[in-house]
Structure formats: C-alpha cells, structure tokens
Amino acid sequence: MAEEAKWYVVHTYSGYENTVKATIEKHVENRHLEDVIHQVLIPMETVTEVTDTGTKTVDRKVYPGYVLVKMVMSDQTWYIVNSVRGVTGFVGSDADAKPMIRAIPLTDDEVRQLGIEKQIIEVSYGVGDTVRILDGPLTSFTGKVEMLDPEAGAVRVVVSMFGRETPVELELDQVEPVTE
C-alpha cells in the first residue's frame, strides 16, 4: 500500500466506545485488514478520586463519545468503520473529497498534543555537557545540562543571565551540543 496510515476521530454514541473499538478490531482480524487499519484506541487517563470511604484510582475516558483509528482511508475502510453499530460518523469533513470519504485526518501537531504517538528523540549530549538553546526566548544562549529526562522529553539547562545561574526547562529538541 503506497498510502500512509493516518489518525482519524470517530464519533460514537455515549457509552459505546468500548463496543465500537472491539467491533472494529474484530472486523480487522476476521477480514485480515491489519495492513490498512493499524490501531484503534480510546484515550484514557488515570485519576485518583477522593471519597468519604478513601481514595481510589480509576481510568476515565479523556474524550467520551470518541474513538481514534489509525488507518489508510479508502472506500472499504471508511465503510467498515462507519457501519459499526454505535458509530455516528467521522469527525470533520472535506467537501472536495470523494462522495463517501469525507473524513479529515488529525494533523501531526494534533497527534502530538493528544499524546497518541510518542516522538523518539535521540540526544547526543548528557548531564554536564554544554549546549546551545535553539528555540524560545533564550535562543542562542549556552548553558550546562543539569538534568536529562528522555521519557518526559525534557532537559534542564543552567544558563547565566545577568550574572546569575538560572535553570531553564526545555524540550529535548530545543537544544544542541556545542562543539568547540
């Protein structure tokens, strides 16, 4: 398949998210469509609730009534997803698209903001190394790496401003090592 799979948002009846997810996954398995429908997920968050009886941890849907599907859009895949019981349709529409296929995929920025796919950034610097800031209000400042957290995608750099050492939290791709 030459086309690349993209993330689409599917609107469902409230409370049908798990049923829709399971049904789509069953269709994919039965019809051997793993190469065109890659992943189906319901964004969840873990929340700690404090009640009279104590605290408890529960998983809660971030976007009730919505399911995310990573797929290659075609008449066949559109029909398979759209005909599942509980699905009301795809979110967004493109008037210039084919009559059946009017769904708009999520942009890369939206996918990153939702945290669906983690971007892996390899760094060529470590704690104690001197780095240059590439982005933000401190662009072109240099400083020493104080803390590195690849899982969170964060780095803390100590820069010297107005004669003071100031720690700055940045994303991993906002700095580069200084080679002298």
QUIBEL-V801600 format. One record per residue. N is the residue number from 1. SS is DSSP state (H for helix, E for strand, - for the rest). PSI is psi as a letter, one per 20 degrees, with the letter a starting at -180 (999 if undefined). Layout:
# QUIBEL-V801600
n,ss,psi
N,SS,PSI
N,SS,PSI
This chain:
# QUIBEL-V801600
n,ss,psi
1,-,p
2,-,h
3,-,q
4,-,q
5,-,q
6,E,r
7,E,p
8,E,q
9,E,p
10,E,p
11,E,p
12,E,r
13,-,q
14,-,p
15,-,i
16,-,j
17,H,g
18,H,h
19,H,g
20,H,g
21,H,g
22,H,h
23,H,g
24,H,g
25,H,h
26,H,g
27,H,g
28,H,g
29,H,g
30,H,h
31,H,j
32,-,l
33,-,k
34,-,h
35,-,i
36,-,h
37,E,o
38,E,g
39,E,q
40,E,p
41,E,q
42,-,o
43,-,p
44,E,q
45,E,q
46,E,p
47,E,p
48,E,o
49,E,p
50,E,p
51,E,a
52,-,h
53,-,i
54,E,a
55,E,q
56,E,q
57,E,p
58,E,q
59,E,p
60,E,q
61,E,p
62,-,g
63,-,n
64,-,p
65,-,j
66,E,q
67,E,q
68,E,p
69,E,p
70,E,o
71,E,r
72,-,o
73,-,p
74,-,r
75,H,g
76,H,g
77,H,h
78,H,g
79,H,g
80,H,g
81,H,g
82,H,h
83,-,j
84,-,p
85,-,p
86,-,i
87,E,p
88,E,i
89,E,r
90,E,q
91,-,p
92,-,q
93,-,q
94,-,o
95,-,h
96,-,i
97,-,r
98,-,q
99,-,g
100,-,h
101,-,o
102,-,j
103,-,q
104,-,p
105,-,r
106,-,q
107,-,r
108,H,h
109,H,g
110,H,h
111,H,g
112,H,g
113,H,h
114,H,i
115,-,k
116,-,g
117,-,p
118,-,p
119,-,p
120,-,p
121,-,p
122,-,p
123,-,q
124,-,k
125,-,r
126,-,a
127,-,p
128,-,i
129,-,q
130,E,p
131,E,q
132,E,p
133,E,p
134,-,i
135,-,q
136,-,a
137,-,i
138,-,k
139,-,p
140,-,i
141,-,q
142,E,q
143,E,r
144,E,q
145,E,p
146,E,h
147,E,q
148,E,p
149,E,n
150,-,h
151,-,g
152,-,i
153,-,k
154,E,q
155,E,p
156,E,p
157,E,p
158,E,o
159,E,q
160,E,o
161,E,p
162,-,k
163,-,j
164,E,q
165,E,p
166,E,p
167,E,p
168,E,p
169,E,p
170,E,r
171,E,q
172,H,h
173,H,j
174,H,i
175,E,q
176,E,q
177,E,q
178,-,p
179,-,p
180,-,999
